């Protein structure tokens, strides 16, 4: 399995500006760091919230 993901957004540049793509780079890096570091909300927090909001366990 590859450890990198690439996304060709060249076709999207007809309606999304390059500056908008550049603006998202920090959000993508933060999401990546949280995922790899295990510091995001994660399954435990999400399942607790789901139970609290619905009464059903996942």
Backbone bond lengths (Angstrom), bond angles and torsions (degrees), N, CA, C in turn:
res aa  C-N    CA-C-N  psi(-1)  N-CA   C-N-CA  omega(-1)  CA-C   N-CA-C  phi
1 X - - - 1.443 - - 1.527 108.58 -
2 X 1.294 115.99 137.08 1.462 121.45 -179.84 1.524 111.02 -73.37
3 X 1.311 116.49 147.14 1.464 120.83 179.10 1.521 111.57 -97.50
4 X 1.301 117.45 2.58 1.466 120.24 178.98 1.524 109.94 -123.88
5 X 1.300 114.72 150.90 1.453 121.79 175.53 1.520 106.50 -125.33
6 X 1.301 116.06 132.46 1.459 118.90 176.75 1.523 108.77 -121.45
7 X 1.299 114.82 151.92 1.450 121.33 -176.86 1.515 108.14 -135.24
8 X 1.332 116.51 119.29 1.459 121.22 178.42 1.528 108.10 -89.95
9 X 1.304 116.38 104.83 1.461 121.25 -177.78 1.530 111.83 -101.50
10 X 1.314 118.04 13.88 1.462 121.18 -175.32 1.530 112.38 -59.31
11 X 1.315 117.97 -36.10 1.473 120.62 179.03 1.530 111.25 -70.70
12 X 1.317 117.64 -28.22 1.464 121.37 -179.66 1.525 111.91 -73.86
13 X 1.334 117.06 -18.42 1.464 119.73 -177.50 1.524 113.37 -67.17
14 X 1.329 117.24 -7.52 1.469 119.57 175.26 1.523 111.11 -72.67
15 X 1.346 117.62 -23.29 1.466 120.19 179.41 1.526 113.97 -131.06
16 X 1.325 117.78 -2.63 1.462 122.62 175.79 1.527 106.91 -124.22
17 X 1.303 117.07 129.65 1.454 120.44 -179.45 1.524 112.36 -75.20
18 X 1.324 116.01 150.40 1.462 120.86 178.65 1.528 110.93 -57.91
19 X 1.320 117.20 -35.90 1.467 120.54 179.46 1.532 111.50 -63.02
20 X 1.353 116.85 -31.03 1.468 120.09 177.63 1.525 110.85 -70.97
21 X 1.323 116.57 -39.76 1.465 120.80 176.86 1.526 109.18 -64.27
22 X 1.322 116.39 -43.53 1.469 120.63 179.08 1.528 111.11 -62.29
23 X 1.325 116.29 -37.29 1.471 121.16 -179.93 1.527 111.34 -62.10
24 X 1.330 117.28 -33.86 1.467 121.36 -178.27 1.533 113.31 -77.02
25 X 1.317 117.37 -13.22 1.467 120.60 -175.16 1.521 112.30 -57.61
26 X 1.328 118.06 -41.78 1.466 119.37 -178.59 1.525 111.45 -69.15
27 X 1.333 118.11 -35.85 1.467 120.78 177.98 1.527 110.58 -66.58
28 X 1.314 116.85 -39.50 1.466 120.74 178.18 1.523 110.11 -66.34
29 X 1.325 117.38 -41.82 1.468 120.42 178.38 1.523 110.83 -63.55
30 X 1.327 117.79 -41.87 1.466 120.82 178.05 1.526 111.19 -62.57
31 X 1.330 116.89 -43.63 1.464 120.65 178.45 1.524 110.31 -62.47
32 X 1.323 116.66 -42.03 1.461 121.03 178.47 1.531 111.06 -61.77
33 X 1.325 115.99 -46.12 1.463 120.26 -179.61 1.528 111.70 -62.40
34 X 1.324 117.08 -40.12 1.467 120.73 178.57 1.523 110.80 -66.69
35 X 1.313 116.58 -41.47 1.461 120.48 -179.81 1.525 110.82 -64.96
36 X 1.324 116.35 -49.18 1.466 120.37 -178.68 1.521 112.30 -69.16
37 X 1.326 116.85 -33.16 1.459 120.10 -177.88 1.520 113.86 -88.04
38 X 1.323 117.04 -7.99 1.461 120.50 -179.01 1.516 112.86 68.62
39 X 1.328 117.05 27.15 1.457 120.07 -176.71 1.525 112.99 -102.14
40 X 1.314 118.36 0.29 1.464 121.59 179.19 1.518 110.87 -76.63
41 X 1.326 116.08 -174.72 1.463 121.34 -178.35 1.529 111.12 -59.64
42 X 1.302 116.94 -42.41 1.456 121.30 175.35 1.516 114.74 72.48
43 X 1.311 114.68 175.66 1.459 122.10 -175.88 1.527 111.54 -66.64
44 X 1.324 119.17 -42.41 1.464 120.57 -177.77 1.518 111.62 -60.17
45 X 1.307 117.09 -49.24 1.463 120.41 -179.25 1.521 110.51 -64.27
46 X 1.321 117.02 -40.23 1.453 120.24 -178.71 1.527 111.00 -67.46
47 X 1.336 117.95 -42.29 1.457 119.36 -178.99 1.528 111.06 -67.48
48 X 1.331 117.97 -34.93 1.467 120.43 176.27 1.520 110.68 -65.26
49 X 1.339 116.60 -43.02 1.457 119.94 179.21 1.519 110.21 -64.98
50 X 1.343 117.09 -40.99 1.462 121.05 179.27 1.523 109.65 -59.88
51 X 1.331 117.59 -44.87 1.452 120.54 179.74 1.521 110.81 -63.97
52 X 1.317 116.91 -43.06 1.463 121.20 -179.45 1.537 111.00 -61.48
53 X 1.334 116.54 -42.98 1.458 120.55 -175.49 1.526 112.46 -77.29
54 X 1.341 118.72 -31.10 1.461 120.88 -172.81 1.517 114.13 -115.89
55 X 1.328 116.90 -25.21 1.456 120.35 -174.92 1.507 112.76 88.06
56 X 1.345 118.14 -4.29 1.454 122.05 179.28 1.511 109.49 -104.13
57 X 1.331 116.52 141.14 1.470 118.53 174.18 1.519 108.20 -89.84
58 X 1.323 115.62 148.84 1.476 119.66 -178.77 1.509 110.80 -96.73
